[in-house]
Amino acid sequence: MDYFRNDTEAATVGGLTIENGIGDVSVHGSLSFKADGASLEMLRALQRRLSDMEIALASVIEEGAFEEAVGVQALETIANPFD
């Protein structure tokens, strides 16, 4: 997958969907791992995908292909109105 460079690719690992975008990647879903060989293979597949994504992100940043992402503001803690 050519991460961060097109919006035409998607992949699945177990119950996760990885959707490629131009300048972003979205991951949706959930995974459950058991103490078995199938879970180990699923975990290894996820690890490979994340490693590839990390390499692609570092490359995109190094190239300056996209502007810096806007920082996410910290969440404000407020009193529970039901207390």
Secondary structure as UniProt FT lines:
FT   TURN            3..4
FT   STRAND          10..13
FT   TURN            14..15
FT   STRAND          16..20
FT   STRAND          25..29
FT   HELIX           37..63
FT   TURN            81..82
//
